[in-house]
């Protein structure tokens, strides 16, 4: 199932190092696009970055290999930019005050 994880700076650093993390998980009520968006938005209210992951158990620890993408605000619009997992350094840079464009 698709799970949206509310992650912060420490979680991203751990993921980049190959360590597992257990951030709060938000699961959509259904596979409907609107429900998926609602879960992503709820996760964004609880963490600086949302990590979208495919997990069997939303409460299990995750590694970078479990994550499909990252989503975070890069400007004041409130829109979430999409980042591939290979761009984890750019996500960290953005969180720390950099202004990196998304893919």
Legacy VTK file of the C-alpha trace (Angstrom):
# vtk DataFile Version 3.0
C-alpha trace
ASCII
DATASET POLYDATA
POINTS 103 float
0.000 0.000 0.000
1.086 3.583 -0.619
2.019 5.300 2.634
2.918 8.946 3.144
5.560 9.496 5.815
6.082 12.789 7.647
9.882 13.081 7.805
12.211 15.726 9.128
15.870 16.619 8.806
17.094 13.875 11.180
15.073 11.236 9.303
16.540 12.353 5.971
20.086 12.236 7.334
19.465 8.713 8.653
17.923 7.583 5.353
20.874 9.011 3.390
23.215 7.049 5.677
21.304 3.844 4.988
19.633 3.682 8.386
15.953 2.799 8.883
13.512 5.362 10.278
9.998 5.130 11.746
8.282 8.459 11.042
4.528 9.007 11.393
2.671 7.305 8.536
-0.508 8.456 6.813
-2.525 6.053 4.673
-5.157 7.089 2.144
-8.726 5.962 2.807
-8.749 4.383 -0.676
-6.682 4.284 -3.862
-8.755 7.174 -5.208
-6.582 10.093 -6.324
-8.380 12.519 -4.001
-7.830 10.257 -0.979
-4.149 9.857 -1.908
-3.765 13.643 -2.116
-5.515 14.086 1.238
-3.088 11.634 2.894
-0.095 13.388 1.309
-1.358 16.788 2.481
-1.996 15.492 5.995
1.539 14.092 6.166
2.895 17.466 4.992
1.212 19.112 7.988
3.216 16.853 10.326
6.670 16.943 8.750
8.886 19.194 6.671
9.069 16.541 3.946
6.707 13.797 2.839
8.207 10.499 1.735
5.900 8.357 -0.385
6.588 4.658 0.132
5.138 1.290 -0.792
4.866 -0.732 2.428
3.053 -3.855 3.583
2.899 -2.471 7.132
2.648 1.314 7.584
4.098 0.987 11.091
7.283 -0.798 10.008
10.626 1.021 9.784
11.568 2.199 6.288
14.830 2.605 4.421
15.602 4.697 1.364
14.997 1.592 -0.778
11.328 1.567 0.362
10.716 5.174 -0.684
9.371 6.090 -4.119
9.676 9.886 -3.874
10.008 12.921 -1.628
7.695 15.945 -1.587
8.438 19.292 0.057
7.661 22.992 -0.291
10.420 24.949 -2.019
8.725 28.360 -1.943
5.882 30.206 -0.250
3.126 28.900 -2.568
2.477 25.879 -0.370
2.759 23.598 -3.389
4.845 20.490 -2.836
7.711 19.827 -5.231
8.541 16.249 -6.250
12.042 14.816 -5.752
13.389 11.398 -6.730
15.093 9.406 -3.986
18.429 10.035 -5.717
17.887 13.724 -4.942
17.906 13.275 -1.156
20.856 15.697 -0.871
18.835 18.360 -2.721
15.907 17.757 -0.354
18.212 18.234 2.643
19.646 21.393 1.055
16.129 22.746 0.515
15.161 22.010 4.116
18.231 23.802 5.370
17.337 26.997 3.557
18.577 26.368 0.035
16.261 27.001 -2.898
16.675 23.975 -5.168
14.358 23.441 -8.134
12.579 20.094 -8.341
12.674 17.596 -11.163
LINES 1 104
103 0 1 2 3 4 5 6 7 8 9 10 11 12 13 14 15 16 17 18 19 20 21 22 23 24 25 26 27 28 29 30 31 32 33 34 35 36 37 38 39 40 41 42 43 44 45 46 47 48 49 50 51 52 53 54 55 56 57 58 59 60 61 62 63 64 65 66 67 68 69 70 71 72 73 74 75 76 77 78 79 80 81 82 83 84 85 86 87 88 89 90 91 92 93 94 95 96 97 98 99 100 101 102
